[in-house]
Amino acid sequence: APDVAAAMEKLSPAAVEWKLDGIRAQVHRDGTDVAVFSRSLDDITERVPAIVEAALALPVRSVVLDGEAIALRDDGRPHAFQDTAGRGLALQALYFDVLHLDGEDVLDEPGAARAERLDAVVPETQRVPRRTAEDAAGAAAVLDDALARGHEGVIVKSLDAPYAAGR
């Protein structure tokens, strides 16, 4: 949509999440084995030891999480993407979805149900900020917050839709 008002006309209420300019990261954990993959399915596990360590600390046996690997400054603002994509900064993951949890594929569950599952196993500090908005004003408040903190904008998502991979 060209703006949050138009998006909210299509989806209301909706989840409104910060849009981060990081490296798309899908984290797979099975017991003590963790693998991290980029959008193009490159195995980047060796490059992101902090993400592996954090995944191992989650209270789960198995999980597949979708998110962004990003380098944040001490004040919480993101480093430039070219710095994030380079090999000099430590990356952390911020997750926006869960695809599998403890032996159960959850891809077909509604977005709101997957968000509840994500909230139950991933600490807030490791989740992409999101809020449910009823109208354009609520969505605009999330957009303003994201932009003020140096992020790209927001993504508006259906609360009822199953998982679908983004571009």
N, C-alpha and C positions, 0 to 999 in steps of 0.2 A: 504494500500500500504506500502511497506517497507520503502519508503522515499518520500519526496515531489516531486521529479522529476518523479517518477513512478505515483504518484497521478495526477500530472498535465498532464501526457500523456493521462490519461483516461478522465480528466475533464479540459478543458481549453477553455475559461477563467473559473475561479472558485472563489468562496468565500473562503478565508483562515482565520480561526478564531483561537484565542488562545484556547488551551485545558487546562481547569482549573481542579485542584484536589480538588473539593469541594463536597458538598452534592447536588445531583440533586434535583431541586426544581421546582415544577409547582405551579404557583400562580394564583388563581381564584379570581376575584373581580366582584361583582355584587352590584352596588350602594355603600353602606358603609359596606357591608359584604365582608370579605376577608378570604380565606382559603389557606393554603400552604401545599402541599403534597410532600413526598419524592418519589424516583423512585419506591419504593415498595407500594406506595399509602398510607403510614402512614401519618396521619394528624399531622404535626409538627408546626401548627400555633402558639401554646402557646410558643414554644421555640424560635420564631423568630420575636419578636415585632418590630424590626427596619425594617424588610422586609414588615410587615403589614403596618406600618406607611408610608413607601415609596410608596407602592402600592396605598394607599388611596390618595396620593398627585398627582398621574398621572391624566392628563386631559382626562379621559374616564368615561363612565358610567359602562361598563362591559369589562372585558378583561381576557384572559387566556394566561399566559406567561410561557415559558420554559427557565430554566436557571440553574445556580449553586449558592447555598448558600455557601459563603466562608468568611473566616476571613483574612483580610489583615492587614499587619503591617503599621505603619505610612509612610514608604517609598514606599508602594504599593506592596511590595513582600508578597506572601502568607505565612500564618502560615502553619506548617506541618498538613497533613490531620488528623492525630490522635488528634491534638489539635482542629482543625475545627469541627471534629465529636464529640468531648467532649462537655460538657455543660458550659465551663467556658468563652468562647470568644463570643463577639457579632458578629453575622453573617449579612452580607449584600448580596443582590442578584445581580448577573450580568446575564443579559438575553441574549439569543442567538436566540430566536424565539418567534413569536406570533401565537397563534392558533385560537383565537377568539377576535374580536374587535367590541365593541358597537353593539351587536346583529347579527354580521355576522361571521360565521365560515370561516376561511381563510386557512384551512389545505391543500386544493387542489390548492391553488395559487402557482405559481413558487417561489422558494426561494428568488429571487431578489425582487419580489413584496412584500413578507412578510417582508423582511429586510427594505424596504422603509416604510412600516406600523410601524414596530418596531421603526425605527429612528424617526418617526413623533410623537410618544407618550411617549417614554422612553428616559430620558436624557442620553447623552453619558457616563456619569460617572456610569450609571447603566446597560450598555451594554458590552458584551464581545467584546473586540477589534477584528475587522475584516477588511479585505481589499480584494478587487477584484484583483486577479493576472492573468496576461496573460500568464505567463510562469513559469518555475521552478525557475528562479532567483528571480522573484517577490515573489513567495511563500516562498523561502528560507529566504528572508529578514524578512518576518513575523515570521517565525520559529525562526530565530536568536533573534529577539526582545522578543518573548515569553520566550525563554530559558534564556535570559539575565535577565529577570525580575522574574525568579524563577518558571515559570509555566512548565507544563508537555511537551508541544509541540504545535502542531496545528492540526486542523481538516480541511480537504479540502472538500467543499460542492458544489454540482451542483447549478448553478444559476437558472436552469429551473425546478428542481425537486419539487414535492409537499412534504409536511411534512411527515416524517417517524420517528417514535420513535427509538432512538438509543438503543444499548444493555444496 
